[in-house]
Amino acid sequence: MILTATPNTLLAGIHDRMPVIVTPDKYDLWLNPEVGDFDAVREILKPYNPSLMRHYPVSPRVTETKKAIKANVGRPDQNQRKELWFAGENANCEQNDRG
């Protein structure tokens, strides 16, 4: 099961929801079956702080399960970026990303 929340400002332009991300300092609260502080639990379910995240383009191949397993899904290095930009609206970005 993956719990989702409203997206933060970083992801709102990409999707209408995002996974709930529990920070290490909240693990004990999240995993406590006897928790009674539901306001504290609601705080965990809020969108993750966007300043603690980064996003960058990846190949559309990551959505194709069989290919994604074989592909390097990590952050592209500088030499791979041209190949990994999505076609269309981001096509001009590859020229701006060099260097």
C-alpha positions, 0 to 999 in steps of 0.5 A: 500500500502506498499512501498519497497526499496532495502534491507539494509545489515541486510536484504539483505541475507533474501530478495531482498527488504524491507519496506520503514521505515519513521523515526519520524523526517521525518513524516511531510515531508512524509505526506505533500501533498504540498512537493516540495523538492523531493531530501528530499523525495528520502532520505526517500526512501533509505534503513533504517539504519541497525544499528538501527535494529535487526533480530532474527529467528521466527517460520515458522508459522508466514507466515501461516495467521490463525496460525499466528493470534493465535500464539505469534509472538513477540520475543521468550523468552529463553525457546521458542528459541529451538522450534522456530529455523528453521530446516535445516541450523539453526539447529546447531545455537540453541545449540550456542544460549543457555545461 
